[in-house]
Amino acid sequence: MTPSLGPWLRDRARATPSRTAIVFDGDDTSYTELDNRSERLAAGLVSAGLRPGDRVATLTGNRPEHVELFFACAKAGLILTPLNVRLTAYEVAYQLSDAEPSILLAAPELLPLAEEARTASGHPCLIGELTRPGLDTLAATVPPSSDATGDVLGDPGGDAGLLLVYTSGTTGRPKGALLTHANCFWTNLSLDRGCELREDDVVLQVLPQFHVGGWNVQPLLAWWKGATVVLEPSFDAGRALRLITERRVTTMMGVPATYLFMAQHPDFATADLSGLRRVVVGGAPMPEPLLHAWLGRGVPIVQGYGLTEAAPNVLCLPEEEMTRRAGWAGIPYPHVDVALRDVETGDPLEGPGIGELVVRGPNVFAGYWRDPAATASAVTGGWLRTGDIAERDADGFYRIRDRAKDMYVSGGENVYPAEAESVLQAHPGVAEVAVVGVPDQRWGEVGCAFVVSSPGASPTPAELDSHCRGRLAGFKVPRYFRPVERLPRSAVDKVLKNELRGVWEADG
């Protein structure tokens, strides 16, 4: 049976008790401190009445207390449900009503958002502060002794849920992807075999912990191996460059926008990057000029591809191929199987070709939370349908040709147009609307809404923008609003978004 992740921290604390696990805002947390705090917190949550399978939701930026809570959940068999801090109260409320967490822990500055979302959701969960005093209060019922904690904690097992991560939905509603201990175990094992971490590595983590990549792309592996994680509450290009120098950072993970903002910073040309032995990029292909800007500073780059439902690691481009195959996603990670299927028939494709990418392996998620129909549609015959169109060459290397359905990536955030379309459709001045992703030099892509006005109405871009911002996170709000007389449609009345992209390209 695949082991659970709780023992990772216990074993590491025994092996390297005084080694630094986390650096945050100048403070160091040792492996012993992290293990002891998470142990008492786990026992405190159980003593407070939480039982295996219960959800613990969070609203927070990156912080050590969130890591303590993750391992506490791992040890107690609870499911950590990190919610996106960039969402509105309206969006958070839906996820609370869907996940039904027992408790919602929020950073102090996000407590008003938590309270508003709880009220709107109608779900009566407890709310607490995700701070050291707040967690100490939860753990206060348990004396600080290993015997006391050991009496109430067991091993949840590899099949138990560990992370519930909400992804934007193509139908306008997000879905909760449930990742088990086994999913996280295998994806970190494969990551280590494909993109190894060492005990002496210093990992800079800037990805948010409400994304699966904030856990399963380097941080959890670092704590498994005994490395040090320099944890940043959010990303700042100048500060990241300083930390790479001051902390002798050896590796990090980011999206293309992360590396773009660092490359554009005035300190990039003179920053000491000699400690970096590699950086990892995901979320979208690295543009070639940006790739060469980092290679010009002597920093090797590992590119890859993944998705939340695969926990997330699927493809990885070896360092030796980074220039020859720029823009390619690579080959499957160890323990991961991929294949191509004909888009129309679903039949397997052999050899070089283009088709839908499907994924199979122990990293593939347990399913969508309380949505068996969506799960059955996503996983057929043991294969996860990504919805992404990929190309495979004669050597077995893959590159993504088109992303899942109509999704686009803005600043590393997956954006599904259906969410914005649903909100805009509720505006009285909008008869029809279609949103597509269009190129943007700063964010990679942004949304463009093509709007058919209701009879007698002519809503302005400012009005539509204001309407969206009260209901959508900022990165989901279209940047552009284009009035059109009608939307192009197929014979079966499907909006032809490729034609709309062509309109954008033609008009600029």
N, C-alpha and C positions, 0 to 999 in steps of 0.2 A: 504494500500500500504506500502510495506517495505520502511522505511526511508533511505535517503542517509547518507553517513558518515560525510559530512561536519559539521552538528550540533554536532557531538561528541565533537569536540574540543571547539566549542563555548560554549556548555553547561558546559564542564569541567572547562573552564577558568572563567566562572561566579561563579561556585561552589567552586573552589579551586584556586584562581588567583595566589597566590604566591607560591604554591607548585611546586617542581622541576619536570619538565617533562622529561628532557634529561640531562645527564651528559656526557660530551665529552671532553677528553683531559684536565680535570681539570676545565672546565667551565660549569656552570649550566645555563639551560634555563628554565624559569618558564612557566607555562601554559598560562599566559597572554601574555608573549613575543611570544610564539609559535603561539598562535591564531592571535595576531595582525599582525605578519609578514606574516603568510599564507593568511590572509584576504587581505592585501594590494597587495601581490603577485598575488593572484587570480584576483583581479580587474585590476592589471596592465596587466596581460596576455589577459584578455578580451578587455581592452582598446587598446591593441596592435593588435587586429584583430582576435584572436583565438576564435573559437566558439565551443559550446558543441559537443563532439564527436571527436574533433581534438586531435591528439596525441602529447605528449611531451616526447621525448626520453631522456635518461640519460646514461652517462658513468661515473661511480663514485664508489669509495668505500663507506662504510657507513659514513654518516656525517649528522649533524643536518639540513643543508640546503636541503638535500634530503627529510627529513621529512616535512619541510616547504612546499616543492614543492608538495609532496604527498597530503597534506591537501588543498593546493591551487587548485590542480586539482580536488579534491573531491568537493570543493565549487563551482568551475566554470564549472563543467560538462566535464572536459577534461580527457583524458585517459593517465595515466602515463605508459610509456614504458621503463622500466629499462633494459638496455642491459648488457650482461655479460662482465665484464672488462677483463676476461681472454681470450677472443676471439681475433683472428687476424683481421686485417682491412678487409680482404677478407670476413670473416664470418659476421662481423658487417655490411658491405656494403649490403649483401643480405637482412638482417633484415631491414635496412633503406629503401631499395627499396620496400620491402613488406609492412611495416607499414606506410610509407610516412608521417613521423612526420612533424609538422610545425616548430619545433625547436628541436635542439639537445644540451643539456646542459652537459658539461663535467667538471670533476675535472681538475685543471690546468695541472697536469702531464699527463693527457690523451687527451689533446687538439690535439696533433699531430696525435694520433690514430683516433680521430673524424674527422679531416680534411682529412686524407687519405681515410677513409671509405666513407665519403661524396663524394669525387671525384670519387671513384671507383663505387659508387652506381648510380651516375647520378641524384640523387634526390636533388633538390636545397633547402634544409632546412637551416634555420638560425643556426648558432653555437654560443653558449655563454658559459661563465664560471659559473659553479655551485659553487659559492663562495658567501659570504655575499655581497661584493661589486657588484658581477654580478647580484644577485637577487634584490638588492636594485635599480640597474639600470632599471630592468624590471618593478619594482613597482613605479618608480619615477614619472610616469605620473599621479599617483593618490595621492591626498593629504592625509596625515595621520589622517583621521577622519572616524569614523564608518559610517557616512551618505554617504560619497563618495563611500565607498566600497559597502555598502548595495544597492545603486542605480543600480549597474551593475550585481550583483550576484543574482541568483535565486536558486531554489532547483531542481537539475537535476533528482531526482527520483530514486527509487531503481533499475529500469531496465536499467539505463544508465551504459555504460562501465566505469570502473575505472582503471583496471590494464590490460595491455597486456603483457603477459609473454611468452617468446619464449622457447619452449621445443625442445630438439633434436628429429629429425624425423627419423622414421624407414626406410624411403625411401631415406635418405641422405640429406634431407632438413628440417630445423627446421620449426615448425608451431607455430603461435601466438595463445595462449589460452587467450580468452577474459573473464575476470572476472568482474562482475557487482558489483554495490554497494550492491545489495541484496545478492549476493554470499558471499561477505566479511562480511556483517552483520550477516548472519546465521552461517557461520563457526566460527566467534568469539563468538557468543552466545553459540553455542554448545561446543566450547572449554572451556568456562567459567563454563559450567555445568559439563563437564567431567574432567576438570583440572583447578580448580578455581584460579583466581588471586584476590588479595585483594588490597585495597587502600594503604596499608602500604608495599606492596611488592616492592623489588628492583630487577629489571630484568637485567641480563647481556646479551646483544645482541652481538653475534659474527657471526651469520649467515649473509651472504651477502644480501644486499637489491636488488640484481638482481634476487633473488630466491623468490618465493611466501612465503616461510617460514620466510624470513626476515621481512615480514609484518604481516602475518596472524597467525604465531605461537608465540604468546606472545606480541610483540610490540604494535600492534594496540589495542589489548585487554587492555594492560597496560594503554595506553592513554585514552581509554574509561572509565576505572575504576578510573583513577587518580593516578596510581602508577608511579614510577620513572624508567626510562630506562637508564642504563649505556651503552652507545653506543660506540662500538669499531670499528675503521676503518677497521681492519682485525683481524684475530685470531692469538694470540701468547700465547702459553700454560703458560709460566711463568708469563706473565702479567695478564692473566686471573685469575690465582691463587692469585696473589697479590690483584687484584681488589675485589675478593670474600671476602678477609679478610678486606681490607681497607674500602670498601663501604658497608659492611655487606649485600652482595648480598643474596637474598632469593631463587631465582630460575633462570634457564637459559634453553636454548634449544640448542642442538647440534647434530651432527651425531656421529656414533661410533668413527670415527677418532679423533674428538674433544676431547672426553673423554680419548681415548687411549694416545694421546700426553700429556694430563694433568697428567694422571696416571704415565707416564714414566718420567715426569719431576722430578728432584732431590728434589724440594720443596713440592711435593705432600704429602709425609708422614708427614710433619710437618705443612703444611698450616692449618690455622684456617678455617675449613669448617662448623663450628657449626651454622652459620646463614642460611645455605641452608636447606630449608624445603622440597624441591624436585628439581630434574632436569629432563628434558624431552629429550628423544632420538628418532630420526627418521631417515629415509633414508635407513636403513638396520637394521636387528636385532642386538642387543648388544651381543657380544660373552660372554659366561658365565664367563670365568676368569675375563674379564673386569668388568662385572656386579658385581662380588663378590669383586673386588678391591674397587669399590665405596661404596658398602654396608658395607665393612669393615671399611670405614671411617665414617659410620653412615649417609650416604646420600641416601634417598629413590629415586628410579628411576621410571619414567613413560615411558613405551615404546609405540610406536604407528606405524601407517601406514597411508600414504596419497599419493596424487598425485596432480600435478598442476591443472589438469582439475576438481578436486573436491575442490579446493581452500584453503588448500589441505587436511583438516582433515577428516579421514574416520573411523579409528579404534584406540582404546586406551585400554591399559592394566592397569586395576586398580592396585594401589600400593600394595594392599594385595595379589595380584597374581604374583608379580614380581619375586619371587624365584621359586614358584611352577610351573609357566608356562614360565620360561625363554625361550626367542626365539619366543614367541607367540606375535601376534600383538594386540590381545584383542577382544573387542566387539565394536559395532558401537557407535559413539558419538550420543548424543541426536540430534534429527531432521535429522538423516542420516539413510537411509535404505540400507542394503546390502543383497545380495543373491548369490547363486552359480548356474552356468549354466553348463550343460554338454558341454564339449569342442567340441565334434563332432556334436551333434544335436542342441545345444543351448537350450535344454529343462531345465526347473527349476529342481533343485535337492533339496530334502527334507531331513532333519535329518543330521546325520554325513556323511561326504563325501568329495570328492576332485573335484574341477571344477574351471571354470573361475569366478573370483570375479566381480560382477557388483554392481554399486552404484546408488542410486536415492535420490534426496533431493534438497532443495533450495540452497545448496552449489555447485551443479553441474554447470559448466561453461556455458556461453551463446553459445559457439562454437569456432571453429578455424577461425581466422581472414581471411576473404575473401576466405574461402575454404569450401563451403557447402558440397562437396562430402566427404571430410574427416570428417566433423561434423556428417553427416548422417551415416557414417560407425562406428563412435565412440559412438553415442547415438542412441539406437534403442528401441522404445517403452517406452521412458522416462528413460531408464536405461543406464548409462555410462559403457561401456565395458572397463575394466582396462587392459585386456590382461594378467593379473597376475593370476597364478594358486594358489588357496588357499585351505587349509584344514579347515573343520569345525568339531568340536567335539560335543559330545552329550549335552554339556552345552551351546553351541552357541558361543564358542570362536573360533577365526580364527588365523591361521598363514599362512604366504606366503611361498609356496613351490618353486615357480619359478617365476622370474620377467618377466616383459612385453617382450614378444618375446625373443629377444636375448640381451636385455639391460643388462649392468652390472653397478655396482656402485663403483666408484673409489674415495676415500677420500670424500664421500658424494655427488659427482657429478654423475648425470646420464649420462652414455655414451652409445650411440647407435652405434654398429659396422658399420652400413651402411655408416656412415659419413667417417670413416677412410677407409673403403673398396672403396668408391667412389674416394677418393684422391689417394690411392695406385694404383687403376686400371688405373689411368692416367699416371703412370710411364711407360716409354717404355719398361722397362725390366720385367714388370709384366704381365703375361698372365691371371692368375686368383688369387684371394685372398679371404680369409675368416678370419674374426677376431672374437675371442671369449674372454670372460672374464675368467681369471684364478686367483687363490688365491694369495694374497700378504700380508705378515705379517704387513706391514706398512700402506698400503692404502686400505686394504680389498680385492680389486680386481684391476688388471691391464689388459691391452689388450695383446693378443698374436695373431700375424698375421701369418697365414699359407699361404705361397706364392708359387705359381707355376710360374716359370720363363718363359719368352718368349724364343722361339728357338734361341740358340746361345748367350743368355744373362745369367748373373749370378749376379744380384744386391746384394751388401753386405748389412748387417743390418744398417751400418752407412749411406750408400747412401739412403736407404729407410726412415730412421729416419730423415735425413736432408730434404728429399722431403716432408715429412709430416709436419715438424715444420714450414715451410713457409706458410702452408695452414690450419693448425688446431691448436686449443688451446692445450697447453702442456698436459693437463689431458686426451685428446682424442687420443694422439699419442700412438700407441702400445709400450709396454715396450720390447716385444720380437718379433723377426722375425724368423720364422721357415721355411726353404725350404722343399717343398714336391713335389713329382712327379705328384700327382693328388689330387683333393679334393673328398672326399666320397660323393656320391649323391644317392638320392632315385630314385624310378622308375619314378617319375615325374620330375626328374632332380633337385630336391631341395638339396642344400648342407646340409649334416647331421652334424650339429655342435656338437651334443652330441658325435659323434664319435671322433671329433677333441678334445673335452675336455677329452675324454678317452685316446687319444694319449698323451696329456699333462700329465695326471695323471700317465700314464705308463712310460713315459720318464723322468718326473720330470723337 
